[in-house]
């Protein structure tokens, strides 16, 4: 995408945000339609339950639209909204009292790696990874999702989750090992 095209998209989103600040329902609808799927996927990767992710996304949009006047153009609307969704998803896990647990007793059984023969096989493997990530314990899944999918730095994850950076690194490392074990059929 050229810089001109990117600038046009940014201006369009800025115009929509301005419309929302003025109370325009069409602006709200356009922003909602633009971001709902991506925000749902972000939340789902963290909470791993479709109905919970739907509720979280709805709450995030309500909060964002209620507080649209607080949005500054220091970042994009999408980045601001994603931060709200991630925080709400993490808070949801905390509210459910799902601890970021250490499951060091998981058995690791190595198996032979299968080669990817074609695109169909790759698609099946992607689906297996998605299922495996959903199957991780909440703490592991949250840290893994923020690091691997959302590209958060360790220190940012630690600050977001209110844990030490060493805990985040440990959780991420263990999540990766467990994910590999699950994908190899060991768990």
ABEGO torsion letter per residue (X at the ends): XBAAAAAAAAAAAAAAAAAAAAGBAAAAAAAAAAAAAAAAAAAAAAAGBAAAAAAAAAAAAAAAAAAAAABBAABBAAAAAAAAAAAAAAAAAAAAGBBBBBBAABBBBBBBBBBBABAAAAAAAAAAAAAAAAABBAAAAAAAAAAAAAGBBAAAAAAAAGBBAAAAAAAAAAAAAAAAAAAAGAX
